[in-house]
Structures are given as C-alpha cells and as structure tokens.
Amino acid sequence: MACPEPVWQTRRALEDLPPGAELEVLATDPMAELDLAVFCQRTGHELVRADTRDGLLRARIRVSPAQRPGAG
C-alpha cells in the first residue's frame, strides 16, 4: 500500500480497539514510519516502537486512554 493507505488502515483498526490496547502495523511504504509518528502525535495514540528491517516496518501503537475527536 502506498501513502496514505497505511495510516488510513491503521486509523480504522484503532477504532475497534479499547483504550490501552496495542496494534502491530506492518508496512513496506518507506514513509510509513514518519506518517504513523505524525498520526500518533496528532491523535494522542502512542507509537511504542518502530523498527525497519529489510524494507519491512514493524510498528506497535498503543491506543490512547482518552481518544481525541477524530482520533479513531
């Protein structure tokens, strides 16, 4: 998936998770790590970890305890 699809898919997946839950995101888009970091900063979710190996990003996002409007 090309940008911004990884962020949109992540946003949709987070909507179904309770506060404090974690979501693992896998992406090959080279901009996904930056995009997800900005998304988390804007929505209050926490980017717990992001590692890229062999072109595959593996990121873990924790759902905000109090989601802001538009966060999910």
Secondary structure, 3 states (H helix, E strand, C coil): CCCCHHHHHHHHHHHCCCCCCEEEEEECCCCHHHHHHHHHHHHCCEEEEEEEECCEEEEEEECCCCCCCCCC
